[in-house]
Amino acid sequence: MTDMDGKRKTIARDITWLSFNARVLQEAADPSVPLRERIKFLGIFSNNMDEFFRVRVATLKRMIEFGGKKVKINMHLEASPEKILEEIMIRVLRQQHEFNRIWEMLLGDLKKEKIFLINEKQLSREQKLFVKQFFEEEVRVNTIPLMIEQIPQLPYLRDKSLYLAVLMSRKSADFSRKYSLIEIPAKAVGRFIQLPSPEGEKHIILLEDIIRFNLPSIFSYFGYEKFESWIFKLTKDAEIDIDNDVSTTIIQKIEKGVKNRRKGKPVRFVYEKEMDAALLEFLMRRLNLTSKDNLIPGGRIHNFRHFMDFPDVFSKKSSRKKPFQHPLLAGTSRVTDVILDQDIMLHFPYHSFNPVIDILREAAIDKDVVSIKITAYRLASNSKIINALINAVRNGKEVTVMMELRARFEEEANLEWKEKLEEEGVRVLIGIPNMKVHAKCCIIRKRVNNRTIQYGFVSTGNLNESTAKIYGDHCLLTAHRGIMADINRVFLYLEKYKTSPDILKGCKSLIPCPGTLRRELIKLINQEIRAAKKKKPSGITLKMNSLSDEMLIEKLYEAARSGVPVKLIVRGIFSMYSESKKFKTPIQAISIVDEYLEHARVFLFHNGGKEKVYISSADWMVRNLDHRVEITCPVYDADIRKVLKNMLSIQLNDNVKARILDNHLQNEYVRSTGKKIRSQVEQYIYLQSKRSKQQVADEAARISTPNPIEQ
């Protein structure tokens, strides 16, 4: 792979994403990480890979199917989709080998803790009785064998589900064979079942092994004596193809698209490598698979995404701390009163998410509140945000919710939320054609003595109390007039985009997408370039999830060539080359993968000593900048700017969980002598230090035994 001094200017997006998932795999291999968390990281890796195949690989395969000969993947290099897929598969198989190695290592570590994952052939007499009874009481009603040889067309096989392919035969006649498929009902029953165990030990069996043990009972009708079985799973194309039929509403299109996922073509077939060759060939033929369809032989256990829910049977519990109340909100009975007086920045998951819910609950019962407008992208399954909004409309408030129906893999849930909200009298906006609404914001309007007061919040992350416990995000609670005026413009744009498409151009505080953010970022970078060329202080510090926009990458290259110190913290996709002999000042580029998912976007520019700091919902990707409604919000409060700057500094000095983002995707850890700095731990300590001793004591009294936050 050549560097940016040669032909290439950027790294292919899909390849750098695989490098990110390799960092997740590194966490599973790290012996300093608690064992349960390491197993969860294997689950996260597996789930990430499933989605990668469902979306990115499926897109490349569709390009091939539609005859796309070449696709532009960076500034100076074009490659055929076949070539990209070939490189993807090389890396995927390499990572799968590493995954298997780590899993074998973790099995050894489980044994050291007297935790045993046993199969149907290792059961004691007592455990066999338990497994038989458990199957009869919990599993049989959820188990429907498919006799696939006698069905003209193979029935629909669910994406993300796990299947047991069964071969039945008789000892006296090997040629008498019958095939069947059984879907493993993990969602209904659970994947892990704890067995009666010897004292001091914990024995766990997987649901598919319980079914394997009971195969003679399931198929007793046929009179077969020999049963063999192998696990497999399919990954299907998850893209929603929404046509431009103007007679079809967007809701109907989404519903149609979700249903079409059931028909999605397989893009990956993962199976036990010991599977009977004739049965494998039969399945491939019935599924219309060929050797080019990402056939991946694997071990006995698949769908490791379930391992994110591995039972908590460990003696060593998580040391993860509980979120605490922001010091400016401690002791107050009304969050709203504090926000009307000053800006507050919540830093999740260190700070509690409750103030966000409290603002809405207070507004719901405040007699002076007239209206609430809010965006929704990914919500908790039992959303307290939604409950507060429903309470508000029942109390006579005008409530408007921008519900993004196309949030990937949340479409069905968001359609259900839409119906529920509308039943309660909430006005639901459903977005703009060909553009997702990814901005996270809220505005509350109240009338007091014939005067309008507006307040609300802008967030880098979803308004989701569940993910706020594990996602690193920032949420600005504010009554700043300029910010509130621009949030009003955002909602006006969402309501009247057909007749007034230029409304967002009137924003004076917020920098919105689409159409504006890239241009403004280029201006800010150019200002730093001019300062560096004049030998004046300059600097750019950026934190985001993904960086792949070619125009902005080229501007960062120009800044580095001009001598601007460029510091980057990018969790995921990183298409930029960070090393070049032409850079006057070396670029510092790191990625942090740790207990919490780094999700915040923060942009800091030196600006001649008058630093400009922004939080944003937008990554530096074409999809965010050009095809989504996003908000980038300036931080006006000097104290909040200082806190954000210090938090960035802590992360840039991480020498425990930070990896170097280099030109060769090696994911080497940052190592330095001196004090070990694990930024997520240090940030917690830093934010804790801003609380008074009394606040800490009061909270300790309320929470005598903190429970670990579940991932």
Salt bridges, closest charged atoms under 4 A:
ASP14 OD1 - ARG56 NE 2.64
GLU27 OE1 - LYS657 NZ 2.87
GLU27 OE2 - ARG659 NH2 2.81
ASP30 OD2 - LYS657 NZ 3.02
GLU37 OE1 - ARG320 NH2 3.46
ASP50 OD1 - LYS233 NZ 2.95
ASP50 OD1 - ARG268 NH2 2.23
GLU65 OE2 - LYS265 NZ 2.82
GLU87 OE2 - ARG91 NE 3.72
GLU98 OE2 - ARG101 NH2 2.72
ASP109 OD2 - ARG38 NH1 3.12
ASP109 OD1 - LYS112 NZ 3.85
GLU120 OE1 - ARG300 NH2 2.51
GLU136 OE2 - ARG140 NH2 2.83
ASP159 OD2 - ARG54 NE 2.47
GLU183 OE2 - ARG158 NE 3.17
GLU201 OE1 - HIS203 NE2 2.79
GLU208 OE2 - ARG191 NH2 2.71
ASP209 OD1 - ARG212 NH1 3.04
ASP209 OD1 - ARG300 NH2 2.84
ASP237 OD2 - ARG62 NH2 2.83
GLU239 OE2 - ARG408 NH1 3.04
ASP243 OD2 - LYS256 NZ 3.73
GLU272 OE2 - ARG212 NH2 2.56
ASP276 OD2 - ARG177 NH2 2.84
ASP293 OD1 - LYS61 NZ 3.19
ASP312 OD2 - ARG36 NH1 3.59
ASP312 OD1 - LYS317 NZ 3.14
ASP337 OD2 - ARG334 NE 3.29
ASP366 OD2 - ARG334 NH2 3.72
ASP366 OD2 - LYS446 NZ 2.86
ASP368 OD1 - LYS367 NZ 3.24
GLU404 OE2 - ARG406 NE 3.17
GLU410 OE2 - ARG378 NH1 3.81
GLU411 OE2 - ARG261 NH2 2.79
GLU422 OE1 - LYS418 NZ 2.81
GLU424 OE2 - ARG394 NH2 2.84
ASP473 OD1 - HIS599 ND1 2.94
ASP486 OD1 - ARG489 NH1 2.58
GLU495 OE2 - LYS373 NZ 3.29
GLU495 OE2 - ARG427 NH1 3.32
ASP502 OD1 - LYS505 NZ 3.60
GLU520 OE2 - LYS523 NZ 3.41
ASP549 OD1 - ARG518 NH2 2.76
GLU550 OE1 - LYS72 NZ 3.25
GLU554 OE1 - LYS9 NZ 3.32
GLU554 OE2 - ARG561 NH2 3.12
GLU558 OE1 - LYS555 NZ 2.86
ASP594 OD1 - ARG678 NH2 2.77
GLU595 OE2 - ARG320 NE 3.09
GLU598 OE1 - LYS543 NZ 2.62
GLU611 OE2 - LYS645 NZ 2.91
ASP619 OD2 - ARG601 NH2 3.12
ASP626 OD1 - ARG518 NH1 2.89
GLU630 OE1 - HIS438 ND1 2.90
GLU682 OE1 - LYS675 NZ 3.71
GLU699 OE1 - ARG691 NH2 3.08
GLU699 OE1 - ARG702 NH2 3.66
GLU710 OE1 - ARG36 NH1 3.43
GLU710 OE1 - LYS40 NZ 3.70
